[in-house]
Amino acid sequence: MKMMRFGLLLLLVLEMVAYPTIAAEQPSDSEIIARIAPNYNRQDIPKGKVTIFVQLYIKDVMKIDIDANTWDVEFIIRQQWEDSRLQYSIADTREYITASTLGDFATIWVPDTFITNSRAETAVPMERANKLLRIFPYGKIMYSSRYRMTLACPMSLSKFPFDEHNCSISIGSYGHTVDRIDYSWVVYKSKTPVIVADNALHAGMNLVNVFTHETTAHLNTGEYKSIVGTLLLQRNPYSYKVSLFVPNILLGVLLGLSFLVSHRAPHARMLLLAVLVSLVIGQNYLALRNVPILPYRTCLDCWSYSMAAFCVLAVIGFAISTSVAQFKDCDMEEKLGSPRKMWKDPGTKTDLIFGSLYLVSFIIFQIAFWAMTLA
């Protein structure tokens, strides 16, 4: 029994002594890259036509500027290509090696990928922590980098605040034509090459769809290919519905019902009209104040102008019915003999005509506006 315990103890000690030796014999990732480096020139592009497979991950849409027609977005580009010069073999079970230092990055060729529709780029803190490069034994390279940019996004606000915009990220090579570097979208585990984080949009926009396409620029120096990932964004009009459209509709109906107030109480009716008109004009002014000055009309402009026209119509109806009543005898009820014949009063007739005209026009406007806006 003592001999067995002694043998087990000896075996354990030998394993503890031998394990560091075995582990030390395994080269590190940087050592493997260093072994490749003497026969590798990062200035030379791999032979033949290099195909860069790209996947895009949109992490955060920080701002959408309708004045400058831009959007600020943070995203990650994952690129994959093959470089036979970086093939290697190791004895352990590692699937790949990782370039983890600036020296490692400086020794490996990467494509001159740039964002073709960039307006400005913001430096991302901790630059080293925002790049990842993996080398697989058979020469496949996976390179991931993080960007924070202001990109061009042409916008049309003619349907504001029900507008939709196609905001894109265009990726291409800066100095190599399509016969040397070709870009192509690739799908890994996801169903789309452009992935949008669940909480990426918080700028008052809703994501409707994501689609991709390719473009080719024909320049004097050759043909340059770009791949484009586009987000179809729709403005969320909830705040405008709650603060403008619904209150305006209610106030518009009240303006029409104000014709039911007797023309014999002009002061009460005038006060009611003044309050309703002030509320309508004030609400539309506050809404238009946040819209930039544009060379064309928007849906919000049409709504505001139309509501102002209905306010004017209500005031004109009040003025005409009051003027007509002043030319008639104030004691119409006694002359007509019965309250049932009050509709023969010229002032009441005028109110009924203008009230009916107002309500019919208001209903037609509502149907036409919402049909055109939501089409």
Contacts in CASP RR format, 6 or more apart in sequence:
PFRMAT RR
TARGET T0000
AUTHOR 0000-0000-0000
METHOD contacts of the structure
MODEL  1
MKMMRFGLLLLLVLEMVAYPTIAAEQPSDSEIIARIAPNYNRQDIPKGKV
TIFVQLYIKDVMKIDIDANTWDVEFIIRQQWEDSRLQYSIADTREYITAS
TLGDFATIWVPDTFITNSRAETAVPMERANKLLRIFPYGKIMYSSRYRMT
LACPMSLSKFPFDEHNCSISIGSYGHTVDRIDYSWVVYKSKTPVIVADNA
LHAGMNLVNVFTHETTAHLNTGEYKSIVGTLLLQRNPYSYKVSLFVPNIL
LGVLLGLSFLVSHRAPHARMLLLAVLVSLVIGQNYLALRNVPILPYRTCL
DCWSYSMAAFCVLAVIGFAISTSVAQFKDCDMEEKLGSPRKMWKDPGTKT
DLIFGSLYLVSFIIFQIAFWAMTLA
26 90 0 8 1.000
26 91 0 8 1.000
26 92 0 8 1.000
27 35 0 8 1.000
27 90 0 8 1.000
29 97 0 8 1.000
29 98 0 8 1.000
29 99 0 8 1.000
29 100 0 8 1.000
29 104 0 8 1.000
30 100 0 8 1.000
30 101 0 8 1.000
30 104 0 8 1.000
32 88 0 8 1.000
32 90 0 8 1.000
32 97 0 8 1.000
33 97 0 8 1.000
33 99 0 8 1.000
33 104 0 8 1.000
33 107 0 8 1.000
33 108 0 8 1.000
33 135 0 8 1.000
34 107 0 8 1.000
35 88 0 8 1.000
36 85 0 8 1.000
36 86 0 8 1.000
36 88 0 8 1.000
36 107 0 8 1.000
37 107 0 8 1.000
39 85 0 8 1.000
40 85 0 8 1.000
40 86 0 8 1.000
40 107 0 8 1.000
40 108 0 8 1.000
42 106 0 8 1.000
42 107 0 8 1.000
42 108 0 8 1.000
42 109 0 8 1.000
43 109 0 8 1.000
44 109 0 8 1.000
45 109 0 8 1.000
45 176 0 8 1.000
45 180 0 8 1.000
45 181 0 8 1.000
46 81 0 8 1.000
46 82 0 8 1.000
46 83 0 8 1.000
46 84 0 8 1.000
46 85 0 8 1.000
46 109 0 8 1.000
47 84 0 8 1.000
48 180 0 8 1.000
49 179 0 8 1.000
49 180 0 8 1.000
49 181 0 8 1.000
49 182 0 8 1.000
50 81 0 8 1.000
50 82 0 8 1.000
50 111 0 8 1.000
50 180 0 8 1.000
50 181 0 8 1.000
50 182 0 8 1.000
51 81 0 8 1.000
51 182 0 8 1.000
51 183 0 8 1.000
51 184 0 8 1.000
52 79 0 8 1.000
52 80 0 8 1.000
52 81 0 8 1.000
52 111 0 8 1.000
52 113 0 8 1.000
52 181 0 8 1.000
52 182 0 8 1.000
52 183 0 8 1.000
52 184 0 8 1.000
53 79 0 8 1.000
53 80 0 8 1.000
53 81 0 8 1.000
53 184 0 8 1.000
53 185 0 8 1.000
53 186 0 8 1.000
54 77 0 8 1.000
54 78 0 8 1.000
54 79 0 8 1.000
54 80 0 8 1.000
54 171 0 8 1.000
54 183 0 8 1.000
54 184 0 8 1.000
54 185 0 8 1.000
54 186 0 8 1.000
54 193 0 8 1.000
54 227 0 8 1.000
55 77 0 8 1.000
55 78 0 8 1.000
55 185 0 8 1.000
55 186 0 8 1.000
55 187 0 8 1.000
55 188 0 8 1.000
55 190 0 8 1.000
55 193 0 8 1.000
55 194 0 8 1.000
55 195 0 8 1.000
56 75 0 8 1.000
56 76 0 8 1.000
56 77 0 8 1.000
56 78 0 8 1.000
56 169 0 8 1.000
56 171 0 8 1.000
56 193 0 8 1.000
56 194 0 8 1.000
56 195 0 8 1.000
56 229 0 8 1.000
57 75 0 8 1.000
57 76 0 8 1.000
57 77 0 8 1.000
57 78 0 8 1.000
57 195 0 8 1.000
57 197 0 8 1.000
58 73 0 8 1.000
58 74 0 8 1.000
58 75 0 8 1.000
58 169 0 8 1.000
58 194 0 8 1.000
58 195 0 8 1.000
58 196 0 8 1.000
58 197 0 8 1.000
58 200 0 8 1.000
58 231 0 8 1.000
59 74 0 8 1.000
59 75 0 8 1.000
59 76 0 8 1.000
59 146 0 8 1.000
59 197 0 8 1.000
59 200 0 8 1.000
60 73 0 8 1.000
60 74 0 8 1.000
60 197 0 8 1.000
60 200 0 8 1.000
61 71 0 8 1.000
61 72 0 8 1.000
61 73 0 8 1.000
61 200 0 8 1.000
61 201 0 8 1.000
61 202 0 8 1.000
61 203 0 8 1.000
61 205 0 8 1.000
62 72 0 8 1.000
62 73 0 8 1.000
62 74 0 8 1.000
62 203 0 8 1.000
63 71 0 8 1.000
63 72 0 8 1.000
63 203 0 8 1.000
64 70 0 8 1.000
64 71 0 8 1.000
64 72 0 8 1.000
64 153 0 8 1.000
64 165 0 8 1.000
64 167 0 8 1.000
64 203 0 8 1.000
64 204 0 8 1.000
64 205 0 8 1.000
64 233 0 8 1.000
65 71 0 8 1.000
65 72 0 8 1.000
66 155 0 8 1.000
66 157 0 8 1.000
66 292 0 8 1.000
67 292 0 8 1.000
68 119 0 8 1.000
69 152 0 8 1.000
69 153 0 8 1.000
69 154 0 8 1.000
69 155 0 8 1.000
70 119 0 8 1.000
70 150 0 8 1.000
70 151 0 8 1.000
70 152 0 8 1.000
70 153 0 8 1.000
71 150 0 8 1.000
71 151 0 8 1.000
71 153 0 8 1.000
71 167 0 8 1.000
72 122 0 8 1.000
72 148 0 8 1.000
72 149 0 8 1.000
72 150 0 8 1.000
72 151 0 8 1.000
73 148 0 8 1.000
73 149 0 8 1.000
73 151 0 8 1.000
73 167 0 8 1.000
73 169 0 8 1.000
74 124 0 8 1.000
74 146 0 8 1.000
74 147 0 8 1.000
74 148 0 8 1.000
74 149 0 8 1.000
75 146 0 8 1.000
75 147 0 8 1.000
75 149 0 8 1.000
75 169 0 8 1.000
76 144 0 8 1.000
76 145 0 8 1.000
76 146 0 8 1.000
76 147 0 8 1.000
77 113 0 8 1.000
77 144 0 8 1.000
77 145 0 8 1.000
77 147 0 8 1.000
77 171 0 8 1.000
78 142 0 8 1.000
78 143 0 8 1.000
78 144 0 8 1.000
79 110 0 8 1.000
79 111 0 8 1.000
79 113 0 8 1.000
79 141 0 8 1.000
79 142 0 8 1.000
79 143 0 8 1.000
79 144 0 8 1.000
79 145 0 8 1.000
80 140 0 8 1.000
80 141 0 8 1.000
80 142 0 8 1.000
80 143 0 8 1.000
80 186 0 8 1.000
81 111 0 8 1.000
81 140 0 8 1.000
81 141 0 8 1.000
82 138 0 8 1.000
82 139 0 8 1.000
82 140 0 8 1.000
82 141 0 8 1.000
83 109 0 8 1.000
83 139 0 8 1.000
83 141 0 8 1.000
84 139 0 8 1.000
86 108 0 8 1.000
86 135 0 8 1.000
86 139 0 8 1.000
86 141 0 8 1.000
87 137 0 8 1.000
87 138 0 8 1.000
87 139 0 8 1.000
88 97 0 8 1.000
88 135 0 8 1.000
88 137 0 8 1.000
88 139 0 8 1.000
89 137 0 8 1.000
90 97 0 8 1.000
90 137 0 8 1.000
95 136 0 8 1.000
96 134 0 8 1.000
96 135 0 8 1.000
96 136 0 8 1.000
96 137 0 8 1.000
96 142 0 8 1.000
97 134 0 8 1.000
97 135 0 8 1.000
98 132 0 8 1.000
98 133 0 8 1.000
98 134 0 8 1.000
98 135 0 8 1.000
99 105 0 8 1.000
99 108 0 8 1.000
99 133 0 8 1.000
99 134 0 8 1.000
99 135 0 8 1.000
102 128 0 8 1.000
104 133 0 8 1.000
105 131 0 8 1.000
105 133 0 8 1.000
108 133 0 8 1.000
108 135 0 8 1.000
108 141 0 8 1.000
110 133 0 8 1.000
110 141 0 8 1.000
110 143 0 8 1.000
111 173 0 8 1.000
111 176 0 8 1.000
111 181 0 8 1.000
112 173 0 8 1.000
112 174 0 8 1.000
112 175 0 8 1.000
112 176 0 8 1.000
113 171 0 8 1.000
113 172 0 8 1.000
113 173 0 8 1.000
113 174 0 8 1.000
113 183 0 8 1.000
114 171 0 8 1.000
114 172 0 8 1.000
114 173 0 8 1.000
114 174 0 8 1.000
115 147 0 8 1.000
115 149 0 8 1.000
115 151 0 8 1.000
115 169 0 8 1.000
115 170 0 8 1.000
115 171 0 8 1.000
115 172 0 8 1.000
116 170 0 8 1.000
116 171 0 8 1.000
116 172 0 8 1.000
116 226 0 8 1.000
117 151 0 8 1.000
117 152 0 8 1.000
117 168 0 8 1.000
117 169 0 8 1.000
117 170 0 8 1.000
118 149 0 8 1.000
118 150 0 8 1.000
118 151 0 8 1.000
118 152 0 8 1.000
119 149 0 8 1.000
119 150 0 8 1.000
119 151 0 8 1.000
119 152 0 8 1.000
120 149 0 8 1.000
120 150 0 8 1.000
121 147 0 8 1.000
121 148 0 8 1.000
121 149 0 8 1.000
121 150 0 8 1.000
122 148 0 8 1.000
122 149 0 8 1.000
122 150 0 8 1.000
123 148 0 8 1.000
124 130 0 8 1.000
124 146 0 8 1.000
124 147 0 8 1.000
124 148 0 8 1.000
130 145 0 8 1.000
130 146 0 8 1.000
131 143 0 8 1.000
131 144 0 8 1.000
131 145 0 8 1.000
131 146 0 8 1.000
132 142 0 8 1.000
132 143 0 8 1.000
132 144 0 8 1.000
132 145 0 8 1.000
133 141 0 8 1.000
133 142 0 8 1.000
133 143 0 8 1.000
133 144 0 8 1.000
134 141 0 8 1.000
134 142 0 8 1.000
134 143 0 8 1.000
135 141 0 8 1.000
136 142 0 8 1.000
151 167 0 8 1.000
151 168 0 8 1.000
151 169 0 8 1.000
153 165 0 8 1.000
153 166 0 8 1.000
153 167 0 8 1.000
153 168 0 8 1.000
155 163 0 8 1.000
155 165 0 8 1.000
156 163 0 8 1.000
156 165 0 8 1.000
157 163 0 8 1.000
157 291 0 8 1.000
157 292 0 8 1.000
157 294 0 8 1.000
157 298 0 8 1.000
158 296 0 8 1.000
158 297 0 8 1.000
158 298 0 8 1.000
158 299 0 8 1.000
159 298 0 8 1.000
159 299 0 8 1.000
159 373 0 8 1.000
160 235 0 8 1.000
160 291 0 8 1.000
160 298 0 8 1.000
160 299 0 8 1.000
160 300 0 8 1.000
161 235 0 8 1.000
161 237 0 8 1.000
161 240 0 8 1.000
161 299 0 8 1.000
161 300 0 8 1.000
162 234 0 8 1.000
162 235 0 8 1.000
162 237 0 8 1.000
162 299 0 8 1.000
162 373 0 8 1.000
162 374 0 8 1.000
163 234 0 8 1.000
163 235 0 8 1.000
164 208 0 8 1.000
164 232 0 8 1.000
164 233 0 8 1.000
164 234 0 8 1.000
164 235 0 8 1.000
165 205 0 8 1.000
165 232 0 8 1.000
165 233 0 8 1.000
166 230 0 8 1.000
166 231 0 8 1.000
166 232 0 8 1.000
166 233 0 8 1.000
167 230 0 8 1.000
167 231 0 8 1.000
167 233 0 8 1.000
168 228 0 8 1.000
168 229 0 8 1.000
168 230 0 8 1.000
168 231 0 8 1.000
169 228 0 8 1.000
169 229 0 8 1.000
169 230 0 8 1.000
170 215 0 8 1.000
170 226 0 8 1.000
170 227 0 8 1.000
170 228 0 8 1.000
170 229 0 8 1.000
171 183 0 8 1.000
171 226 0 8 1.000
171 227 0 8 1.000
171 228 0 8 1.000
172 183 0 8 1.000
172 224 0 8 1.000
172 225 0 8 1.000
172 226 0 8 1.000
172 227 0 8 1.000
173 180 0 8 1.000
173 181 0 8 1.000
173 183 0 8 1.000
173 224 0 8 1.000
173 225 0 8 1.000
175 224 0 8 1.000
176 224 0 8 1.000
177 221 0 8 1.000
177 222 0 8 1.000
177 223 0 8 1.000
177 224 0 8 1.000
178 216 0 8 1.000
178 223 0 8 1.000
178 224 0 8 1.000
178 225 0 8 1.000
179 223 0 8 1.000
181 225 0 8 1.000
182 225 0 8 1.000
183 214 0 8 1.000
183 225 0 8 1.000
183 226 0 8 1.000
183 227 0 8 1.000
184 227 0 8 1.000
185 193 0 8 1.000
185 194 0 8 1.000
185 212 0 8 1.000
185 227 0 8 1.000
186 193 0 8 1.000
187 193 0 8 1.000
192 210 0 8 1.000
192 212 0 8 1.000
193 212 0 8 1.000
193 229 0 8 1.000
194 210 0 8 1.000
194 212 0 8 1.000
194 229 0 8 1.000
194 231 0 8 1.000
196 207 0 8 1.000
196 210 0 8 1.000
196 231 0 8 1.000
200 207 0 8 1.000
201 207 0 8 1.000
201 233 0 8 1.000
204 235 0 8 1.000
204 236 0 8 1.000
205 233 0 8 1.000
205 234 0 8 1.000
205 235 0 8 1.000
205 236 0 8 1.000
206 233 0 8 1.000
206 234 0 8 1.000
206 235 0 8 1.000
206 236 0 8 1.000
207 231 0 8 1.000
207 232 0 8 1.000
207 233 0 8 1.000
208 232 0 8 1.000
208 233 0 8 1.000
208 234 0 8 1.000
209 231 0 8 1.000
209 232 0 8 1.000
210 229 0 8 1.000
210 230 0 8 1.000
210 231 0 8 1.000
210 232 0 8 1.000
211 229 0 8 1.000
211 230 0 8 1.000
211 232 0 8 1.000
212 227 0 8 1.000
212 228 0 8 1.000
212 229 0 8 1.000
212 230 0 8 1.000
213 227 0 8 1.000
213 228 0 8 1.000
213 229 0 8 1.000
213 230 0 8 1.000
214 225 0 8 1.000
214 226 0 8 1.000
214 227 0 8 1.000
214 228 0 8 1.000
215 225 0 8 1.000
215 226 0 8 1.000
215 227 0 8 1.000
215 228 0 8 1.000
216 223 0 8 1.000
216 224 0 8 1.000
216 225 0 8 1.000
216 226 0 8 1.000
217 223 0 8 1.000
217 224 0 8 1.000
217 225 0 8 1.000
217 226 0 8 1.000
240 287 0 8 1.000
240 300 0 8 1.000
243 283 0 8 1.000
243 286 0 8 1.000
243 287 0 8 1.000
244 283 0 8 1.000
244 284 0 8 1.000
244 287 0 8 1.000
244 303 0 8 1.000
245 303 0 8 1.000
247 279 0 8 1.000
247 283 0 8 1.000
248 280 0 8 1.000
248 283 0 8 1.000
248 284 0 8 1.000
248 303 0 8 1.000
248 307 0 8 1.000
249 366 0 8 1.000
251 276 0 8 1.000
251 279 0 8 1.000
251 280 0 8 1.000
251 283 0 8 1.000
252 276 0 8 1.000
252 280 0 8 1.000
252 307 0 8 1.000
252 310 0 8 1.000
252 362 0 8 1.000
253 362 0 8 1.000
254 276 0 8 1.000
255 273 0 8 1.000
255 276 0 8 1.000
255 277 0 8 1.000
255 280 0 8 1.000
255 310 0 8 1.000
255 311 0 8 1.000
255 314 0 8 1.000
255 358 0 8 1.000
256 314 0 8 1.000
256 355 0 8 1.000
256 358 0 8 1.000
256 359 0 8 1.000
256 362 0 8 1.000
258 269 0 8 1.000
258 272 0 8 1.000
258 273 0 8 1.000
258 276 0 8 1.000
258 314 0 8 1.000
258 318 0 8 1.000
259 314 0 8 1.000
259 317 0 8 1.000
259 318 0 8 1.000
259 321 0 8 1.000
259 351 0 8 1.000
259 352 0 8 1.000
259 354 0 8 1.000
259 355 0 8 1.000
259 358 0 8 1.000
260 351 0 8 1.000
261 268 0 8 1.000
261 269 0 8 1.000
261 272 0 8 1.000
262 269 0 8 1.000
262 348 0 8 1.000
263 269 0 8 1.000
263 321 0 8 1.000
263 322 0 8 1.000
263 325 0 8 1.000
263 347 0 8 1.000
263 348 0 8 1.000
263 350 0 8 1.000
263 351 0 8 1.000
264 325 0 8 1.000
264 330 0 8 1.000
266 318 0 8 1.000
266 322 0 8 1.000
269 318 0 8 1.000
270 318 0 8 1.000
273 314 0 8 1.000
273 315 0 8 1.000
273 318 0 8 1.000
276 311 0 8 1.000
276 314 0 8 1.000
277 311 0 8 1.000
277 314 0 8 1.000
277 315 0 8 1.000
280 307 0 8 1.000
280 308 0 8 1.000
280 310 0 8 1.000
280 311 0 8 1.000
281 308 0 8 1.000
281 311 0 8 1.000
284 303 0 8 1.000
284 304 0 8 1.000
284 307 0 8 1.000
284 308 0 8 1.000
287 300 0 8 1.000
287 304 0 8 1.000
288 300 0 8 1.000
288 301 0 8 1.000
288 304 0 8 1.000
291 298 0 8 1.000
291 300 0 8 1.000
299 369 0 8 1.000
299 373 0 8 1.000
302 369 0 8 1.000
303 369 0 8 1.000
306 365 0 8 1.000
306 369 0 8 1.000
310 358 0 8 1.000
310 361 0 8 1.000
310 362 0 8 1.000
310 365 0 8 1.000
313 354 0 8 1.000
313 357 0 8 1.000
313 358 0 8 1.000
313 361 0 8 1.000
314 358 0 8 1.000
316 354 0 8 1.000
317 350 0 8 1.000
317 351 0 8 1.000
317 354 0 8 1.000
317 355 0 8 1.000
320 350 0 8 1.000
320 354 0 8 1.000
321 347 0 8 1.000
321 350 0 8 1.000
321 351 0 8 1.000
321 354 0 8 1.000
324 346 0 8 1.000
324 347 0 8 1.000
324 350 0 8 1.000
325 345 0 8 1.000
325 346 0 8 1.000
325 347 0 8 1.000
325 350 0 8 1.000
327 346 0 8 1.000
328 345 0 8 1.000
328 346 0 8 1.000
328 347 0 8 1.000
329 335 0 8 1.000
332 342 0 8 1.000
332 344 0 8 1.000
332 345 0 8 1.000
333 339 0 8 1.000
333 342 0 8 1.000
336 342 0 8 1.000
336 344 0 8 1.000
336 345 0 8 1.000
342 348 0 8 1.000
343 349 0 8 1.000
343 352 0 8 1.000
END
